[in-house]
């Protein structure tokens, strides 16, 4: 398994990261433990969670259960020191998490302490902000995005206060490094600038969606990642399972994510199906598993720190981790580029 530097920290993370958002909803505790056992054996040293997990759906009754499952695995396995552990703090909007409060200096520490308790650990290696207080254009919101509604001075002050809260947690030894999620190029640069100007923690990574049919990262964000060493942790490299082809022709397999959320968070559209079929044809032409082709493409991108995979079955997990052995020839990359030209932004 290839290891990549996590920003400008001294941590090295596997090019594949184990995502956990199904644990506690679609996966049982024992299944979660089995996934962690297998991933670690296969060289995956990077696990990613969030205080709001599990999802599909997100609900108060299960909130925090994913972190609890990771904590019980640490206690049973004794392997905390073999894992780079990442989790995330939710921004405003979820009423049952700190009464829907977003990031403040005080709420950061409250959230960190909550995660530490559920995880049963004394520190978190990478602590990420799940989405910005000011809102985000991610999750299909880019179609109607309007930055002119944002409060100019208030937004910068808010970022600075959030960084101060993260600095408190770093000084207390509760987190080692910080990261962003669902952020923009402008927002990322504000975090970098303010950290440098005020001796506050510098962001090491950004976790945004990235896959063959969602490539918003390829321009401005890629430039930020290159110059500022804020690499991408790509979530949903299979576009919520779409790129496996299992939903083509309107199929909704029993137990699948689409059986729970039919629109797949706004991803499933006629344009999506057409683009996906074109990528499936590329995989078939070159004798590749479509899921492995999609994940291997993500891992090969120059701005990629780690690609976050998720699975509800062990077969899915084995296929995803097997992507590490897939190297895409130039002919495949050229065909992928041609499909992108024909289907530039399906979701």
Secondary structure as UniProt FT lines:
FT   STRAND          3..5
FT   TURN            7..8
FT   STRAND          12..14
FT   STRAND          16..19
FT   TURN            21..22
FT   TURN            24..26
FT   HELIX           29..41
FT   TURN            42..43
FT   STRAND          46..48
FT   TURN            51..52
FT   TURN            60..64
FT   HELIX           65..77
FT   HELIX           80..82
FT   STRAND          84..89
FT   TURN            92..93
FT   TURN            95..96
FT   HELIX           98..100
FT   HELIX           105..119
FT   STRAND          124..129
FT   TURN            133..134
FT   TURN            138..140
FT   HELIX           141..144
FT   HELIX           147..149
FT   HELIX           152..171
FT   TURN            172..173
FT   STRAND          175..181
FT   HELIX           185..198
FT   STRAND          203..207
FT   TURN            212..213
FT   HELIX           216..218
FT   HELIX           220..228
FT   STRAND          231..235
FT   TURN            237..241
FT   HELIX           242..244
FT   TURN            245..247
FT   HELIX           248..250
FT   TURN            254..255
FT   HELIX           257..260
FT   TURN            262..267
FT   HELIX           270..285
FT   TURN            286..287
FT   HELIX           290..299
FT   TURN            302..303
FT   STRAND          304..309
FT   HELIX           314..321
FT   HELIX           322..325
FT   HELIX           330..342
FT   TURN            344..345
//
